[in-house]
Every structure is written in C-alpha cells, then in structure tokens.
Amino acid sequence: MRFLYSLLPLLIIMTGCASSSNSNNEKHSFTNLVTVEKPGSTKHNPSKVYVDSVKQITIDQKPALLVSGTFPDACTKLEEVTHRISDDSLSLNLKAWRNPDELCAQVLTPFSFIYDSLTKKELSSHSSVYINKTAYHY
C-alpha cells in the first residue's frame, strides 16, 4: 500500500506533463468540404447559404478564413466567394446555386470553405467580417 502512495505523485506529474505537451504541439488540419463550382450551361437557381461561424486560420503559413455553415439541401453548390474592403469594413459575398430539376432531400448540409484570398494586413486590420450582410467576429 505504501508503494502505491509513493507512485501517486509521480503519476500525477507524468499525466500533467503529457497533457500539456500534447496541447502545445497540436496541429490542426482544415479542409474544404466544398469547392467553388460554376453552374456553366446547367439550368440553375440561386440558393441560400447559412453561415454558422468564421475562424481565422493559417494555411501553409498564409492567413485565411475558415467559413462554416450549412446549405439548405445536398444539391446546393458554392458558385463564388468574393471580398471587398470599403469604409473600413471587410465583406465576403458567398453565392450558391442548385439545379431546380434535380431531386434532392431538403436537409441542411454542412459545409466549410477556406477563403485564402486575403492578405495578412487585411485580416489583421479587421476583427470582424460581413458575410452576405451579417457580421461575424473571428
């Protein structure tokens, strides 16, 4: 029994060191769940994009925004993402489309998209972004 009590402090120290070293060296991997896809000659209608969160990340030592949210159905595709800076505001515009002739379940479909067309200066001089006219803080 005395042996167990002598090991207890050692186990606590080892557990504390192991958990702190894992959190410091943890690397995040971010991927696009969608890609930009133009409708081309396909019959299409505009579709909604619901944004849940925006997070500033670094991809290949370059700043980027990770935009996560949902589409109204599994047939919706991301058409284009553009940005502009005016009146000291950073704005992103996300456009989506879907083929009205395609049968699709009406279920919210999650997406994430990495927008890496901003400079480090543009991101560092703004703490929020307007996406389709709604403000998000990152």
N, C-alpha and C positions, 0 to 999 in steps of 0.2 A: 504494500500500500504506500509505503514511504517513497518507493521508487516512482510510482505514478505521480505523486505530488512534486517530485523533483523534475519530472518531464513536462509538467503543465506549463511553467513559464517559457520553456523552450518552444513548445508547440504554439503558444500564443504569439511569440516573436516571429517564428517562421511563417505563420499564417498572415500576420500583418505585413511582413516584408513581401511575401508573394503577391498579395492582393494589390499593394501599392505599386509594385513594379509592373504588373500587368496593365494597370490603368494608364501609366505614363507612356508605355511603349505601344499602346493600342493604335492600330492603323485602321482607318475607315475606308471602305470601298463603296463608292457610289456609282450607280449605273443608271442609264436612261431606260425607263420601262417603255418609252415611246420614242419614235423618231419623227422628224418632220417629213410629211408625205403630201405632196401637191395632188389635188384631185385630177389634174390633167383633163382628158376628154370625158371622164366619167361624170354621169349625172350626179349632182351633189347639192346639198342644202347646208347652210351654216348650222353649227351645233354649239352647244354650251360647253364651257369649261368651268369647273368648280375648283377653286384653289383653296387648299387647307393650310398650307404652310410654305414659308420661304426660308431657306437657310443659306448663309454664306459658307462656302466650302473652298477648298484648294484642290485643284486637279492638275497634276503634272507641274506643280509649283506656280500655277496660274490661278488667280481668284475666279470664282464662278458662283452662280446662284443655283441652288437645288430647289426647284419648284415642284411641290407635291400636291396632288388633289385627285379629283375624280371626273370622269366623263359620264354623261347620262346613260350611255349604253356601251356595249362592247364593240359596236361598229364605228364609233366616232374615231376620227384620226386627227392628229395635230397638223394643221396646214402651214402655219408660220409663227415665228416668235420674233418680234422686233422690239427695239428700245429707243427711247429718246430722253434727252435731258432738257428741260425748259423750266424757267422760273425757279431754279434751284430744286427741282423735283426730278426724280428718276422714275420713269414709267416703262413698263413692259406691256406689250399687247400680244395676247395669245389668241390665235384664230384656229378654229376647228371645223371639221366638216364631216358629213356622213352621206352615204348613198341612200336616198329615200326608197329605192326599190329593193334594198337588201333587208331581209328579215333578220331581226336581231332582238335578243332579250333586253327588255327595258330594266337593266340592273346597273347600279353605279359601278363603274370600272375604275380602279385606282390607276394613277399614272405618276411618274416622276420624270422630270426633264431637267437636264443640266444645261443652263444657259451660260456659256463661257465667252460671250462677245463683248464683255465689259472690261475696261482697264482697271488696274488696281486703284488708280486715282479716282475713277468714277465710283467705285464701290466704297472706298474709304471716306469719301466726302458726303455720303448719304447713309443714314441708318435705317431708312425705310424705302420701300418701293411701292408704286401704284401699279397693280396688275388689273387690267380691264377696269380701271377707275376705282378700285378698292385698295386701301392702304394696308401694307403688311410690313412688320418690323423684322429685321434679320439680325 
